Amino acid sequence: MGGRMREDYRSITGPEKSAILLMSVGQDQAAKLFSHLDDEEIKEISQVMAGLGNVSSNVVERLFVEFAEQVSSTGSLVGSMDSTQRMLSKILGEERVGDIMEEIRGPAGRTMWDKLANVNEQVLANYLKNEYPQTVAVILGKIGQAHSAKVLAILPENFAMEVVMRMLRIEAVNKDIEKDVERVLRTEFMSNLARTNRRDSHETMAEIFTHLDRATESRFLSALEERNKDSSEKIRALMFTFEDLKGIDPSGIQTLMRSCDKDKMTLALKGASEELKDLFFSNMSERAAKLLREDMQASGPVRLKEVEEAQQVLITSAKDLAERGEIVIGGGSGDDQLVF
């Protein structure tokens, strides 16, 4: 292009603008910018640079003014997950980029282990009870004590003890084992979780509502009823409440009582209907029933929240036992009610 000076700013193409900009900012800056481009982009810009020829200073100046304006006007820079990932991949290795992108994307957790800490303990326990105790030991060692405790409490007792024994024996877990466990969790558990979340949304909401305190629960249900009566009725029908324990047969109630913490049961029954209290009392020896009544009176007034939390513990136990086939819960609708 020799001697001709590039004066007309309007005739300059996009790639030429990039080339001029890169040539104007000095080698160090240009090298940094180049590190963010992919091979095709570098090839194209290099070719354009080689053919640029003389560019007048006022063209360079106009370019800088335009560039500054574009960068400062908010709409002109579009950052997306993809562009960020591409940029990071240029500078860091794929694995580090993967970790960083995971963190940006969520859900509610930086690493795989943080994500697991946000998975409901019941769901996690259901998945883990089919894994090797060693694998479970690694996982529970990584997810925070409070959450591990909840999961351990739900796992079948013999299996839980196997896991505990291995947790006691774990020295430093080999990094490769940890990576394997993490990979399996990422591919199997998280993708399954995404699938199981597609189950009936009314069921999911019913379970969530069951965990709310009474006041919030009835507030939500009333509000929902105004907007969508059909949905609120479906959710009500699916909700398993403490009073639904009345649908359990005597041997089921006995099984439930054996699996429950006595203090929790005392608290839970303080808020129960007379009918439900009688069901529990009638399935105990006279002496045990008398002691339980005395405990209930001796505990004096207790906060509603504590009673509801204790009832929730009993509900969870009943659901677990039903899932394992150890008790049968009579459904709320007439046709699957149990008749004795």
C-alpha positions in Angstrom: 0.0 0.0 0.0 3.2 2.0 0.1 2.9 5.8 0.2 -0.8 6.4 0.3 -1.9 7.9 3.6 -5.2 6.5 5.0 -7.2 9.6 5.7 -10.8 8.6 5.2 -12.1 7.2 8.4 -15.4 6.0 7.0 -13.7 3.6 4.6 -11.9 1.7 7.3 -13.2 -1.9 8.0 -13.7 -3.6 11.4 -10.7 -5.8 11.1 -8.6 -2.7 10.1 -9.8 -0.8 13.1 -8.7 -3.8 15.3 -5.3 -3.9 13.6 -4.8 -0.1 14.1 -5.8 -0.2 17.7 -3.5 -3.1 18.4 -0.6 -1.4 16.7 -1.2 1.8 18.6 -1.2 0.5 22.2 2.4 -0.7 22.4 3.8 -4.2 22.3 3.1 -5.3 25.8 -0.6 -4.4 25.7 -1.0 -5.9 22.3 0.5 -9.1 23.5 -2.0 -9.3 26.3 -4.9 -8.6 23.9 -3.6 -11.2 21.5 -3.7 -13.8 24.3 -7.5 -13.4 24.3 -8.0 -14.1 20.6 -8.3 -17.4 19.0 -6.0 -18.6 16.2 -8.4 -17.6 13.3 -8.8 -14.1 14.7 -5.0 -13.7 15.2 -4.4 -14.9 11.6 -6.9 -12.4 10.2 -5.7 -9.4 12.2 -2.0 -10.2 11.4 -2.8 -10.2 7.7 -4.7 -6.9 7.9 -1.9 -5.4 10.0 0.7 -6.4 7.4 -1.3 -4.6 4.7 -2.3 -1.5 6.6 0.3 1.0 5.2 0.4 4.6 6.5 -2.5 5.7 8.8 -2.8 9.3 9.6 -2.8 10.4 13.2 -6.3 11.9 13.0 -7.7 8.6 11.9 -6.0 6.9 14.9 -7.4 9.6 17.1 -10.9 9.2 15.8 -10.7 5.5 16.3 -9.6 5.9 19.9 -12.5 8.3 20.5 -15.0 5.9 19.0 -13.5 3.0 20.9 -13.7 4.9 24.2 -17.3 5.9 23.5 -18.4 2.4 22.6 -16.8 0.8 25.7 -18.4 3.4 28.0 -21.8 3.1 26.5 -23.3 0.2 28.4 -24.9 -1.6 25.4 -21.8 -2.1 23.4 -20.0 -4.8 25.5 -21.8 -8.0 25.6 -20.5 -10.4 28.2 -22.0 -13.9 28.2 -21.2 -17.2 29.8 -19.7 -18.3 26.5 -17.5 -15.3 25.8 -16.3 -15.4 29.4 -15.5 -19.1 29.1 -13.6 -18.6 25.9 -11.6 -15.7 27.3 -10.7 -17.7 30.4 -9.7 -20.7 28.4 -7.1 -18.7 26.6 -5.4 -17.7 29.9 -6.0 -20.6 32.2 -6.2 -24.4 31.7 -9.5 -26.0 30.8 -9.9 -27.6 34.3 -9.5 -24.3 36.2 -11.9 -22.6 33.8 -14.4 -25.4 34.4 -14.2 -24.8 38.1 -14.6 -21.1 37.7 -17.5 -21.4 35.3 -19.2 -23.9 37.7 -18.9 -21.3 40.4 -20.4 -18.6 38.3 -23.2 -20.7 37.1 -24.2 -22.1 40.5 -26.5 -23.6 41.7 -25.9 -22.3 45.2 -22.4 -23.6 45.5 -18.9 -23.2 44.2 -17.6 -26.7 44.1 -19.4 -30.0 43.6 -19.2 -30.4 47.4 -20.9 -27.1 48.1 -23.6 -28.0 45.7 -24.2 -31.3 47.5 -24.5 -29.4 50.8 -27.5 -27.8 49.2 -29.2 -31.0 48.2 -32.0 -32.2 50.5 -30.6 -34.8 52.9 -33.4 -37.3 52.1 -32.6 -37.1 48.3 -28.9 -37.5 49.0 -29.4 -40.4 51.4 -31.6 -42.2 48.9 -28.8 -41.9 46.3 -26.0 -42.8 48.7 -27.5 -45.9 50.2 -26.7 -47.7 46.8 -23.1 -46.6 46.8 -20.0 -48.3 48.4 -19.6 -47.3 52.0 -16.1 -46.1 51.1 -17.5 -43.7 48.5 -20.1 -42.4 51.0 -17.4 -41.9 53.6 -15.5 -39.7 51.2 -18.6 -37.7 50.3 -19.7 -37.2 53.9 -16.2 -36.1 54.9 -16.4 -33.3 52.4 -19.9 -31.8 52.9 -20.0 -30.2 56.3 -20.8 -31.9 59.6 -24.4 -30.7 60.1 -25.5 -31.9 56.7 -23.5 -35.2 57.0 -25.3 -35.9 60.3 -28.7 -35.5 58.8 -27.7 -37.9 55.9 -26.2 -40.5 58.3 -29.4 -40.4 60.4 -31.5 -41.3 57.4 -29.3 -44.1 56.0 -30.2 -47.7 57.0 -28.5 -48.3 60.3 -26.1 -51.1 59.4 -25.0 -49.3 56.3 -24.5 -46.0 58.3 -22.2 -47.9 60.7 -20.1 -49.2 57.8 -19.8 -45.6 56.6 -18.9 -44.4 60.1 -16.2 -47.1 60.5 -14.6 -46.0 57.2 -14.9 -42.3 58.0 -12.9 -43.1 61.2 -10.3 -44.9 59.2 -9.9 -42.4 56.4 -6.5 -40.7 56.6 -5.8 -38.5 53.6 -8.0 -39.6 50.8 -6.1 -40.1 47.6 -6.7 -37.1 45.3 -7.5 -39.4 42.4 -10.3 -41.2 44.4 -11.7 -37.8 45.3 -11.7 -36.8 41.7 -13.4 -40.0 40.6 -16.1 -39.6 43.2 -16.6 -36.0 42.2 -16.8 -37.0 38.5 -19.4 -39.7 39.2 -21.4 -37.3 41.3 -21.3 -34.6 38.6 -22.3 -36.9 35.8 -24.7 -39.3 37.5 -26.2 -37.7 40.6 -26.5 -34.1 39.4 -28.0 -35.1 36.1 -30.4 -37.5 37.7 -31.3 -34.8 40.2 -32.1 -32.5 37.2 -34.4 -35.2 35.8 -36.1 -36.1 39.1 -36.9 -32.5 39.5 -39.2 -32.8 36.6 -41.6 -34.9 38.6 -45.1 -33.5 39.3 -44.6 -30.0 40.6 -47.6 -30.3 42.9 -45.8 -33.2 44.7 -42.7 -31.1 45.1 -44.7 -28.1 46.4 -46.7 -30.3 48.8 -43.5 -31.6 50.3 -42.2 -28.0 50.6 -45.4 -26.8 52.2 -45.3 -29.7 54.7 -42.0 -28.3 55.9 -43.4 -24.8 56.5 -44.6 -23.7 59.9 -48.4 -23.8 60.2 -49.0 -20.1 59.9 -46.9 -19.7 56.8 -48.4 -22.8 55.3 -52.0 -21.7 55.7 -51.1 -18.2 54.4 -49.5 -19.6 51.3 -52.4 -22.1 50.7 -55.0 -19.4 51.1 -53.2 -17.1 48.7 -52.8 -19.9 46.2 -56.5 -20.8 46.5 -57.4 -17.3 45.4 -55.2 -17.5 42.3 -55.6 -21.2 41.4 -58.1 -23.2 43.3 -57.3 -26.4 41.4 -53.6 -26.3 42.3 -54.2 -25.5 46.0 -56.6 -28.5 46.2 -54.1 -30.8 44.6 -51.4 -29.6 47.0 -53.7 -30.0 50.0 -54.5 -33.5 49.0 -50.8 -34.4 48.5 -49.6 -32.9 51.8 -48.8 -35.3 54.5 -49.6 -33.8 57.9 -49.0 -35.0 61.4 -52.7 -35.9 61.7 -52.4 -38.2 58.7 -50.5 -40.6 61.0 -54.0 -41.7 62.1 -54.1 -43.7 58.9 -51.3 -46.0 60.1 -52.3 -49.4 61.5 -51.4 -50.4 65.2 -48.2 -52.4 64.3 -47.1 -49.5 62.1 -47.6 -47.0 65.0 -45.5 -49.4 67.2 -42.7 -49.5 64.5 -42.8 -45.7 64.2 -42.6 -45.3 68.0 -39.6 -47.6 68.2 -37.7 -45.6 65.5 -38.4 -42.2 67.1 -36.6 -40.2 69.7 -38.8 -40.3 72.9 -38.4 -36.5 73.6 -39.4 -35.6 70.1 -42.5 -37.9 70.3 -43.4 -36.2 73.6 -43.1 -32.8 72.1 -44.9 -33.8 68.9 -47.9 -35.3 70.7 -48.4 -32.1 72.8 -49.8 -30.5 69.6 -51.8 -33.5 68.4 -55.5 -34.1 68.4 -57.0 -36.2 71.2 -57.7 -38.9 68.6 -54.1 -39.1 67.5 -52.8 -39.0 71.1 -55.2 -41.9 71.9 -53.8 -43.9 69.0 -50.3 -43.6 70.3 -51.3 -44.3 73.9 -53.3 -47.3 73.0 -50.3 -48.9 71.3 -48.1 -48.7 74.4 -48.1 -50.6 77.6 -50.2 -49.0 80.3 -47.1 -48.0 82.2 -45.4 -46.4 79.1 -48.6 -44.5 78.3 -48.8 -43.2 81.9 -45.1 -42.1 81.8 -45.6 -40.4 78.4 -48.7 -38.5 79.7 -46.7 -37.4 82.7 -43.8 -36.2 80.5 -46.1 -34.2 78.4 -47.6 -32.5 81.4 -44.2 -31.9 83.1 -42.8 -30.2 80.0 -45.1 -27.3 80.6 -45.9 -24.8 77.8 -43.7 -25.2 74.8 -43.2 -23.0 71.7 -45.5 -24.0 68.7 -42.4 -23.9 66.5 -40.7 -26.6 68.6 -43.8 -28.8 68.5 -44.1 -28.4 64.7 -40.4 -29.3 64.3 -40.8 -32.4 66.4 -43.9 -33.4 64.4 -41.9 -32.9 61.2 -39.3 -35.3 62.5 -42.0 -38.0 63.1 -43.5 -37.3 59.7 -40.1 -37.8 58.0 -39.5 -41.1 60.0 -43.0 -42.3 58.9 -42.2 -41.5 55.3 -38.9 -43.3 55.5 -40.4 -46.4 57.0 -43.1 -46.4 54.4 -40.5 -46.1 51.6 -38.6 -49.0 53.0 -41.9 -51.0 53.2 -41.8 -51.3 57.0 -45.1 -49.5 57.6 -48.1 -48.6 55.4 -49.5 -45.2 55.5 -53.2 -44.9 54.6 -53.7 -42.2 52.0 -55.9 -39.2 52.6 -58.4 -40.1 49.8 -61.1 -42.6 50.5 -60.1 -45.2 47.9 -56.6 -45.9 49.2 -57.6 -45.6 52.9 -56.7 -48.8 54.8 -59.6 -50.8 56.3 -58.9 -53.1 59.3 
